[in-house]
Amino acid sequence: MTMRILSFRRGRKTQNTMQAVLKISGVNDRESAAKYIGKKVEVSFSKNSIRGSITRVHGDNGRVVARFRRGLPGQALLKEVKEL
């Protein structure tokens, strides 16, 4: 099971860099995505990592929203996320 960051959670004119929309491989519906709520995740960079947790389902296609402790940089987009 791999997870990737698709985008930041955003509105029409704003984006929240502390929340990201994740795509989980093999998950294609809302019910199976709901099983991941509460799981801890981590994005690793060369020197440090940012931890967060999955908070809610995003839409009906198996996407989830993860809330991170710090804001993510733009380089984090399409980066792989690992489950703790």
Phi and psi in degrees as GROMACS dihedral restraints (atoms count N, CA, C in turn):
[ dihedral_restraints ]
;  ai    aj    ak    al  type     phi  dphi    fc
    3     4     5     6     1  -119.7    20    10
    4     5     6     7     1   150.1    20    10
    6     7     8     9     1  -123.8    20    10
    7     8     9    10     1   143.2    20    10
    9    10    11    12     1  -129.7    20    10
   10    11    12    13     1   146.5    20    10
   12    13    14    15     1   -82.4    20    10
   13    14    15    16     1   119.8    20    10
   15    16    17    18     1   -88.4    20    10
   16    17    18    19     1   -46.1    20    10
   18    19    20    21     1  -164.3    20    10
   19    20    21    22     1   171.8    20    10
   21    22    23    24     1   -79.8    20    10
   22    23    24    25     1   155.6    20    10
   24    25    26    27     1   -73.8    20    10
   25    26    27    28     1   129.7    20    10
   27    28    29    30     1  -147.9    20    10
   28    29    30    31     1   165.0    20    10
   30    31    32    33     1  -110.3    20    10
   31    32    33    34     1  -161.7    20    10
   33    34    35    36     1   -70.4    20    10
   34    35    36    37     1   -37.4    20    10
   36    37    38    39     1  -121.7    20    10
   37    38    39    40     1     1.0    20    10
   39    40    41    42     1  -132.0    20    10
   40    41    42    43     1   160.2    20    10
   42    43    44    45     1  -139.2    20    10
   43    44    45    46     1   145.3    20    10
   45    46    47    48     1  -105.9    20    10
   46    47    48    49     1   107.9    20    10
   48    49    50    51     1   -78.5    20    10
   49    50    51    52     1    -7.2    20    10
   51    52    53    54     1   -87.0    20    10
   52    53    54    55     1    -8.6    20    10
   54    55    56    57     1  -125.7    20    10
   55    56    57    58     1   136.7    20    10
   57    58    59    60     1  -132.4    20    10
   58    59    60    61     1   148.4    20    10
   60    61    62    63     1   -92.3    20    10
   61    62    63    64     1   125.4    20    10
   63    64    65    66     1  -112.0    20    10
   64    65    66    67     1   143.9    20    10
   66    67    68    69     1  -107.8    20    10
   67    68    69    70     1   123.6    20    10
   69    70    71    72     1   -99.9    20    10
   70    71    72    73     1   126.7    20    10
   72    73    74    75     1   -67.8    20    10
   73    74    75    76     1   136.0    20    10
   75    76    77    78     1    85.3    20    10
   76    77    78    79     1    -1.4    20    10
   78    79    80    81     1  -110.8    20    10
   79    80    81    82     1   119.6    20    10
   81    82    83    84     1  -127.4    20    10
   82    83    84    85     1     7.9    20    10
   84    85    86    87     1  -143.9    20    10
   85    86    87    88     1   166.5    20    10
   87    88    89    90     1   -65.5    20    10
   88    89    90    91     1   -38.0    20    10
   90    91    92    93     1   -67.3    20    10
   91    92    93    94     1   -42.4    20    10
   93    94    95    96     1   -75.4    20    10
   94    95    96    97     1   -25.9    20    10
   96    97    98    99     1   -71.7    20    10
   97    98    99   100     1   -29.1    20    10
   99   100   101   102     1   -66.5    20    10
  100   101   102   103     1   -20.0    20    10
  102   103   104   105     1   -69.1    20    10
  103   104   105   106     1   -18.0    20    10
  105   106   107   108     1   -91.4    20    10
  106   107   108   109     1    -3.2    20    10
  108   109   110   111     1   -64.2    20    10
  109   110   111   112     1   130.5    20    10
  111   112   113   114     1    96.4    20    10
  112   113   114   115     1   -11.0    20    10
  114   115   116   117     1   -72.0    20    10
  115   116   117   118     1   144.7    20    10
  117   118   119   120     1   -88.5    20    10
  118   119   120   121     1   139.8    20    10
  120   121   122   123     1  -131.7    20    10
  121   122   123   124     1   163.9    20    10
  123   124   125   126     1  -148.2    20    10
  124   125   126   127     1   135.8    20    10
  126   127   128   129     1  -106.9    20    10
  127   128   129   130     1   123.6    20    10
  129   130   131   132     1  -102.4    20    10
  130   131   132   133     1   137.3    20    10
  132   133   134   135     1  -118.9    20    10
  133   134   135   136     1  -174.5    20    10
  135   136   137   138     1   -65.5    20    10
  136   137   138   139     1   -40.7    20    10
  138   139   140   141     1  -108.6    20    10
  139   140   141   142     1   -26.4    20    10
  141   142   143   144     1  -143.3    20    10
  142   143   144   145     1   178.3    20    10
  144   145   146   147     1  -141.0    20    10
  145   146   147   148     1   156.7    20    10
  147   148   149   150     1  -120.5    20    10
  148   149   150   151     1   127.0    20    10
  150   151   152   153     1  -102.0    20    10
  151   152   153   154     1   154.5    20    10
  153   154   155   156     1  -161.4    20    10
  154   155   156   157     1  -170.8    20    10
  156   157   158   159     1  -143.3    20    10
  157   158   159   160     1   154.1    20    10
  159   160   161   162     1   -82.0    20    10
  160   161   162   163     1   126.6    20    10
  162   163   164   165     1  -109.2    20    10
  163   164   165   166     1   -32.7    20    10
  165   166   167   168     1  -159.5    20    10
  166   167   168   169     1   168.7    20    10
  168   169   170   171     1   -88.3    20    10
  169   170   171   172     1   145.2    20    10
  171   172   173   174     1  -120.3    20    10
  172   173   174   175     1    98.8    20    10
  174   175   176   177     1    82.8    20    10
  175   176   177   178     1  -168.0    20    10
  177   178   179   180     1  -107.4    20    10
  178   179   180   181     1     4.7    20    10
  180   181   182   183     1  -105.7    20    10
  181   182   183   184     1    19.2    20    10
  183   184   185   186     1    89.6    20    10
  184   185   186   187     1    13.5    20    10
  186   187   188   189     1   -84.4    20    10
  187   188   189   190     1   152.6    20    10
  189   190   191   192     1  -131.7    20    10
  190   191   192   193     1   160.7    20    10
  192   193   194   195     1  -107.6    20    10
  193   194   195   196     1   129.8    20    10
  195   196   197   198     1  -113.8    20    10
  196   197   198   199     1   137.0    20    10
  198   199   200   201     1  -106.4    20    10
  199   200   201   202     1   127.4    20    10
  201   202   203   204     1  -105.9    20    10
  202   203   204   205     1   158.0    20    10
  204   205   206   207     1   -71.5    20    10
  205   206   207   208     1   -35.0    20    10
  207   208   209   210     1  -121.7    20    10
  208   209   210   211     1   163.3    20    10
  210   211   212   213     1   -69.9    20    10
  211   212   213   214     1   142.1    20    10
  213   214   215   216     1   -85.3    20    10
  214   215   216   217     1   144.9    20    10
  216   217   218   219     1   -77.5    20    10
  217   218   219   220     1   166.6    20    10
  219   220   221   222     1   -65.2    20    10
  220   221   222   223     1   -24.9    20    10
  222   223   224   225     1   -67.7    20    10
  223   224   225   226     1   -12.1    20    10
  225   226   227   228     1   -77.3    20    10
  226   227   228   229     1   -14.8    20    10
  228   229   230   231     1   -63.7    20    10
  229   230   231   232     1   136.1    20    10
  231   232   233   234     1    66.0    20    10
  232   233   234   235     1    11.9    20    10
  234   235   236   237     1   -83.9    20    10
  235   236   237   238     1   150.1    20    10
  237   238   239   240     1   -79.3    20    10
  238   239   240   241     1   140.5    20    10
  240   241   242   243     1  -114.1    20    10
  241   242   243   244     1   138.5    20    10
  243   244   245   246     1  -110.7    20    10
  244   245   246   247     1   149.6    20    10
  246   247   248   249     1   -88.5    20    10
  247   248   249   250     1   138.5    20    10
